[in-house]
Amino acid sequence: MSFFRTRNHPKPSQHWSYQRLTAVALIPLSLWLLVFLRHAFRAGYSETLNWCSQSLTVLTLSAWLLIACYHAALGIQVVLEDYVAEPLRQRLAWLSRLWFTLIAASGLSTMLYLYWQGRL
């Protein structure tokens, strides 16, 4: 399934399944993210950087970011399909997918930067 597909949407049952699957995946990842944020707000910069340089932390944060962006893009797509007229709908759908792709890419690049900063 292509993330930038505009004309050949997945079947409604697939779309519903992807939304539910990403929602279920976000539950444990979000709980872990809350623990991470609690730790990050109470720790100093060097301690947080050390934690961000651990592979498990980077993988978990990356998984949360990718799944959250995909889940949000699916939700926005449903809203656009339900409430926006056709000529504008495709443009807004494409822009929203581009927006969430840019958010995910910038977040991943920031995490990789912090990962390598902690390794130096």
N, C-alpha and C positions, 0 to 999 in steps of 0.2 A: 504494500500500500504506500503510495507516494504522499508525502506530507503536503506537497504543493498542488495536488490534484484539485482542479476546480470544476471540471465538467462531470467526471465519473466519480461521484461520491460513493463511499462504501454503502452497502445496504443498510437500511435503518437498524436492523437487528445487530449488524456488526458495529455500527456507531454506538448503539446503546451498550453493547458488550464492552467496547473499548472504554467508554466512560466509566462503567462499573469496575472494570479491572484496574484502571488507573486510580480510581477513588479508593479501592481496597489497598492497593500498593502504597498509597500516600499515608495511610493511617500509621503503620509502624515507622515509616520514614519521617513523618512529621513529629512523632513522639521523640525520635532520636534527635531531630533538628532542635527541638525545645531543650533537650539536655545539652546539646552543643552550644546553643545561644546562652544558656544559663552559665555554662562554663566560660564562654568567651567574654561575657560582660563582667565577670568577677575576676578573671585572670588578667595578667599583664600582656603586653604586646608580644614579648618573646615566648611566653608560655603558650599563647594562642597560636603563634606562628609554628612552634614545635608541634602542636597538635594538628595543625593544618598540613604539616609535612608528612603525616602518617598516611600510608596508602589506604587504609580502611576508611579514614575520615574523608579523603578525597573521593573515593568511590561512592560512599554513602551520600555525600553532599551532591555529587554529580548526578546520581540516580534520582535524588529528590528533585533537583532542578529540572532535569529532562522530563521526568514524569509529570511534574507540576505544570510545566509549560505546555506539554501535550494535552493534559487534562483541561487546562484553561482554554487552549485553542479549540478543543472539541466543544466546550461549553459555549464559547462565543459563536462558533459556527451554528449551533442550534438556535441561539437567540437571533442571529442574522437571518436564518432560514425562516423563522417563524414571524418576524416582525418587520423585515425590510423588503421593499419592492425589488423586483428582478434586476433592472439595470444597475442599481447601486449595490445590490447584494454581492455580486461576484467581485466587484472592486474592493468592497470592504472585507470580504472573506479573504481575498488575496493579501490585503494589507495587514489583516490580523495575523495570518500565518507568517508573514514576513516579520512582523513585530515580535511574535513569540520566538521565532527562530533567532532573531538578533539578540533577544534577552538571553536565550539559552547559550548562544555562542559567546556572548560577553561574560556571562557567569562562568562558563567552563574555562575560558581563557584566564579569568581572574583566579580561579581555583588552581589552575596549573601554574600560574605565576607564583602564587603563595606556596604551592608545593615545592617548586624549585628554589624559592627563596629560603625556605627552611632547610633545604638540603645543602646549601652553600656554607 
